[in-house]
């Protein structure tokens, strides 16, 4: 899955969680300031992401996720690790 596809899925899940409509996601968008996500929105988004991709996101990782780009980078790594583990 490429980054653009991943971004589209995150956008879909974000809109599902918040009920808001976002024109697009840019890597530089701040989750809190640009997208107005509070901690409850983030928790819901993480649950949607974990369910959709079959991964677990540790709370410690979330402390360093401030932008859409940070979130996509972390998801890239988690999904790749899951794929590698499944292939092994």
C-alpha positions in Angstrom: 0.0 0.0 0.0 1.4 3.3 -1.0 1.3 6.5 1.1 -1.4 8.1 -0.9 -3.7 5.0 -0.4 -2.9 5.0 3.3 -3.7 8.7 3.5 -7.0 8.2 1.8 -7.9 5.4 4.3 -6.9 7.6 7.3 -9.0 10.4 5.8 -12.0 8.1 5.5 -11.6 6.9 9.1 -11.1 10.4 10.4 -14.3 11.6 8.8 -16.1 8.5 10.2 -14.8 9.3 13.7 -15.5 13.1 13.7 -18.4 13.4 11.4 -16.6 16.2 9.7 -15.6 16.5 6.1 -11.9 17.3 5.2 -10.9 18.2 1.7 -7.6 16.4 2.0 -4.8 15.5 4.3 -1.3 17.0 4.0 1.7 15.6 5.9 2.2 19.0 7.6 -1.4 19.2 9.0 -1.3 19.2 12.8 -3.8 16.7 14.2 -4.8 19.0 17.0 -4.6 22.5 15.5 -5.3 22.0 11.8 -7.8 19.1 12.2 -9.1 20.2 15.6 -8.8 16.7 17.1 -9.1 16.3 20.9 -7.9 13.3 22.9 -11.3 11.6 22.5 -11.2 12.0 18.7 -7.6 10.6 18.7 -8.6 7.6 20.8 -11.5 6.9 18.4 -9.4 7.3 15.3 -6.7 5.0 16.7 -9.3 2.3 17.4 -10.6 2.6 13.9 -7.1 2.4 12.5 -6.2 -0.6 14.7 -9.4 -2.4 13.6 -9.0 -1.6 9.9 -5.3 -2.7 9.6 -5.2 -5.4 12.3 -2.4 -3.7 14.2 -1.9 -2.4 17.7 -0.7 1.1 18.4 1.0 1.6 21.7 0.1 4.6 23.8 3.8 5.6 24.0 3.9 6.0 20.2 1.0 8.4 20.2 2.9 10.8 22.4 5.1 11.6 19.4 2.4 11.8 16.8 1.6 15.5 16.1 1.0 15.7 12.4 -0.6 13.7 9.7 2.9 12.9 8.4 3.9 11.5 11.7 0.8 9.3 11.8 1.3 8.0 8.3 5.0 7.3 9.0 4.1 5.3 12.0 1.4 3.4 10.1 3.8 2.6 7.3 6.2 1.0 9.8 3.4 -0.9 11.7 1.9 -2.3 8.4 5.3 -3.2 7.0 6.2 -5.0 10.3 2.9 -6.9 10.2 3.4 -7.9 6.6 7.0 -9.1 7.3 5.8 -11.1 10.3 3.0 -12.7 8.3 5.4 -13.6 5.4 7.9 -15.2 7.8 
